[in-house]
């Protein structure tokens, strides 16, 4: 498995939503926001694209980060897709790193919020 085979945005969205649902089920109290971004979210993915998902956590937590990556791997294998999970604390994402990072700017401006804590 290198990257996605399915490039249809609706089909990729199903993969993203399945990933988000599993994250919320297992780690809901530790997650602030889940944002889908990149070429698959924009609808211009090509065969070989990965699925970019930012997981904004309530705080830095290495155990939660490891679990997120494990879930990404499991869903990737189940769905024959490559989920690139970017785990970022809420403080960093909305703080200095978020204001200075092109990646954070892209996620904030063009990403699709899949789930957000109340």
C-alpha positions, 0 to 999 in steps of 0.5 A: 500500500503506497497511496489511494487507489480511489480518487473520487472525493465522495469515496475518499470522504467515506474513508475520512469519516470512518477514520474520524468516527474511530478516533472519536470512539476511542479518543474523543475526550482527547481530540479537539478537531479533525480536519481533512485537507490537501488534494483529496479534500480539494477534489484534485487527487490523483492516483498515488495521493495520500489522504491528509488529515489533521488531528488537533488534540486538546494537549500534547499526549504521546500515548494518544498520538501513538494510538492515532497513528495506529488507528490511521494504519488500521483504517488505511489497511482496511480501506486500501488507502494511505492516511497521513495523520498530522497530530498537533496540539490545540495550543500549537495549532492555534498559537505561534506555530499555526500563525507561522506555518504554511501547512497550518495556514493551508489546513485552516484556510482550505481544510474541511472540518470533519469533527469538532468538540463542543 
